Amino acid sequence: MAKVSLDLIMNLRERTGLGMMDCKKALEAAEGDVEKAIEALRKRGAEIEAKRSDKEYGAGIIHAYIHPGSQIGVLLELDCETDFVARTEDFKKFANDICMHITAVKPLYLSPEDVDPKFLEHEKEIARSQMADSGKPEKIIEQIVEGKMKKLYSEICLLDQTYVKNDQLTIKEVLKDLIAKTGEKVRIHRFARFEVGN
């Protein structure tokens, strides 16, 4: 295993929010390559999630965030398996960060599965009509339409959005990092965004 410097460990800790020992182990295994270490930690989050898929979400918190000026507020339900994890600072900080993200980026849905089918069909029709005179084969048009829907999801679905605090990650990836950190299944269950006058 490669010996890694404190600077590297601190760099990884800053980027992931994980503990010093977790960062040190991941960097040693990745022979000092920060990107490889991040990838391995994220994979670990996905593995924990898969392994614990039969576990119940028995705990969690409702977090309320009021933006300065009291014109915008967000309520978020964040679920996990145990009260122990629900009470940790990492869990609460994550909830607050996600509320701030929702305040800024205004997602309409949690995930693509939640998007209103009528709204989706309407958007697909608009995309198809834009391509109608392109002379492209039907198959290519459908691929382009699907590409446009993916882009739409990244704009309106919380889990697919780019995280405001780190534009290299989606909310889904930040959530996987929290799962790796806590060792438990965690999910954003639902949210509501309120804005005065809307």
N, C-alpha and C positions, 0 to 999 in steps of 0.2 A: 504494500500500500504506500502511495506517495505521501510524503510529509507536506502539509499545507500550512501556509503562513496565516497569522492572525488577521492580516488585512483581507485575505481571500475569504476567510470565515465571516468576517464582519460584512463584507460586500454581499455575500450570499444571504446572510441574516437580514440585511437591510432590504434585499429584494424579495425575500419570501416570508419574513416575519417568524421563521422557525427558530427553535432554540439553538444555542451554540453547539451542543453535542450532535444534534441532528445534522447541522450544517457541516460540522467537521467530518462526520462519518460519510456524508454524501460526497464531499469534496475528495476525501481520501479514495473512495471507491471510483470516482471519476478522474482520478489522477490529476487533480487541480483544475480541471476544466469546469468552469462555473456553469456554462450552458448545459453541459451533460448532467451536472449535478441537479440543476433545476428540473430537467426532463425526468430524471430518475425519481425525484421527490414527487413530481406530478403523477407519474405512473403509479407510485406507491399509494397516492390518494385514490386513484381509480381502482386499484386492487382492493384497498380497504372497503371501498364502496361496494364492489362486486361481492367480496367475501361476506359482508355483513348485510346483504340484501334481504335476508329473512328476518333481520332484527326489526323490532318495532321502534317507531319514533315515540318514545314515552315521555319526552321532556322538551323544553325549549323556552323561548321568551317571545313576548310581544314587545317590540321596541318602538317608541314614539320619538320622532325627530321634528322639531320646529325650527325652520330656517330663520336666521336673524331677520328681524323686521316683522315676524309673525304673519306673513302673507302666504307662506307655503308650509305644509306639514305632511309627514309620511308616517304611516303605521305599517309595520312589517312583522310577520310571523316567521320566526326562524326555529326550526325543529332539530332536535338531536335525540340521542338514546337515553342519556342520563342527566340528572340534575347537576352532577359534578361538573360536566362539560358546560352546561347551560350557564353556570355561575362564573365561569372563567373570564378573565379580562379579554383574552383573544376572541372569544365568542361574542361578547358584548361589543367589542371594537369593530368586529366584522359587521355586526348588525347595524351599527351607527354609520360605518363607511358605505354600506349598501343603501341606507336611507338617503345619505348625502348624494350618492350617485343617482338615485331615483328622482330626487329634487332637481338635479341639474339636467338629466337626459330625458326625463319624462316617458319611460316605457309605457306601452298600452297593455301589454300582456306579459305573463311570466315566461312562457315558452311557446315555440311554434305550434305545439299541440293545442294550445289555448286560443289561438287566433280564430275569430268568428269565420266560419266557412263561407258565408255570404260575402263578407268583406274580402276574403282571399280570392274568391271566384271573380269578383268585380275587378280586383287588381290584375288578375291574370288576363281578363278580357281586354283591359286597357293595354297591357303589354303586347297581347296578340294583335290588337288593331294597329298598334304602332309599327308592327312588323309586316302587316298585310301586303303592302306594296313593295316589299323588299326583294321579292323574287326568290327568296331562300326556300329550300325544301322544308316541308312540314316538321320533319324530325329535328332539323337545326333550329327552327323557330321555337319548338317546345323546349329544347335545351337552353335557349336564350331566356325564355320565360322562366324556367326553373332557376336559372342564375339570378334573374331579377327578384324572384321570390326569396332566395337566400339573402340577398342584399336587404330586402324589405325586413326580413326577420332580424337582421343585425341592427336595424334601426328601431323596431317597435317591440322586440321581445327582450326582456331583462337579461335572461341567461345568455343570449347570443350577442349582447351589446359589448362594445369595447369599454373596458373599465376606465373611468375618468382619471383615476389615480395612477394608472399604468397602461398606456395605450398598446403595450405588447401583449396584453392578456384580455380575454373575455371574462365576463362575470362567472361563467361556468368553470373556467380554469382557476379563478381566484377561490371559488368554492371548493374545488378539488384540493387546493393548497391547504385550506382549513381542515378538510377531512384528513389529510396526511398528518397535519399538526395535532389534531385531537385524537386520531385513531378511532373515531366514531363516524357513523353515517350522519350527515348533516344535510338539510334541505331548506331552501327558501320556499315556504309553503304558499304564502300569499302576501300581497301588499296593496295599499291604497294610498294614492297621492291626492292631497287636497290643495287647491289654490284659490285664494279669495277672488271672486268674480268669475270663476270658471265652473 
